[in-house]
Amino acid sequence: MYSSTQIIIKYFRYYFKALNGKGHGIHSPFVYEWVDKIQNDKTHYEEYHKIESQRSNLLKNKNVIEVRDFGAGSTQMKSSSRKISDIARNSLKSPKYGQLLFRIVRRFKPRIIFDLGTSLGITTAYLASANPGAKIITFEGADEVAGIAKDQFGKLSLNNIVLVPGNMDQTLGKMVSETDIIDFAFIDGNHRKEAVLSYFNLLMEKCGPASIIVLDDIHWSREMEEAWVNIKGDGRVKFTIDLFFIGIVFFREEFLVKQDFVIRF
Ligand SMILES: C[S@@+](CC[C@H](N)C(=O)[O-])C[C@H]1O[C@@H](n2cnc3c(N)ncnc32)[C@H](O)[C@@H]1O
C-alpha cells in the first residue's frame, strides 16, 4: 500500500491531468452524459438518508467482533478482534462513492449485480436500493461481518440481496457459472493484483457489451495500479473511466479506438 503522502501526490497529479468534471472538453455523447447525468446529479435521493443513518449507527457501535483477515485491504486493522465502529470508519466506501454507485445502477438498471466484498453492507445497500428489481449477489468471507451486513439489509427492508459466505477465491467461480449474465460488478475485496485480475477474468466470462465493472482503489498500491493497467490493456475492454478512487470499465462499442478517460470527481 502507498503511504498517505504518496497517495496525496498521486491525487494531485490525477486532479491536474483529469478532464474537468463539468463535462467541458468531452466529445463523446455517452461520456458527456455520464458526467452530466450521473457524476453531477446532485439530487438527494431518499435512499441516501436511510442508508447513511445505518452507517451512523455502525460508526457508534463499539461492540467487538471476530474478523478473519483476508490480507491486502485490511491495512488499518491487523488484529482479528475489531470494533464495528472501526470497520465502519476504515473499510467502507464513503457516501460520495456509495451514492455514485447508486446513481450508476439507477441509470443503467442492471439486473444481475456481483458485489465482491460486502463488509458491513453499506455499499451493497446502495446497489440494492438503486434497482429493487435487480438481484445482488454479494460476497463476504468474515462470518460475523456478514451477519451484521444481513442485519442492515433487514433494517433497510432490502430483499433482493443474496449474501455468499466464505472465501471468494472458492465461491466466486461457482456463482459465476450459475448466472447467465453479469450486468454490473463492483470489485472491492482482496486488493492484491493477482486476486483482482483473477476475479476480473472470472466476471468477464458472463459480461456482455452493456456490462459495467467498477474497481475500487485502483491507485491504492503498486499492485492495484498494475492490475488497473492490465485491465485497461485487455482487448475485451472498450473504454475506461478513472476517477482516482475507483475505475470504471465498459465493454460497449462506443469509439473507433480504445479510450481511457481520466475525469475529476
Ligand atoms: C473494503 S471491504 C468492502 C467494503 C464494501 N464494499 C463497502 O464499501 O461497504 C472488503 C471486504 O472484503 C472481504 N474480503 C476480502 N477478501 C475476501 C475473500 N477472499 N473472500 C471473501 N471476502 C473477502 C473482507 O472481509 C472485507 O469485509
The ligand as an ORCA input file, in Angstrom:
! r2SCAN-3c Opt
* xyz 0 1
  C     -13.022     -2.965      1.687
  S     -14.159     -4.081      2.371
  C     -15.599     -3.882      1.379
  C     -16.328     -2.614      1.653
  C     -17.671     -2.518      0.982
  N     -17.563     -2.724     -0.436
  C     -18.257     -1.152      1.238
  O     -17.856     -0.183      0.553
  O     -19.147     -1.042      2.093
  C     -13.557     -5.628      1.797
  C     -14.311     -6.817      2.370
  O     -13.982     -7.944      1.561
  C     -13.824     -9.071      2.372
  N     -12.880     -9.966      1.682
  C     -11.605     -9.691      1.307
  N     -11.060    -10.742      0.683
  C     -12.028    -11.705      0.669
  C     -12.059    -13.030      0.149
  N     -11.026    -13.557     -0.480
  N     -13.218    -13.718      0.300
  C     -14.297    -13.185      0.919
  N     -14.319    -11.935      1.429
  C     -13.193    -11.211      1.309
  C     -13.249     -8.555      3.683
  O     -13.556     -9.427      4.750
  C     -13.916     -7.191      3.777
  O     -15.050     -7.246      4.597
*
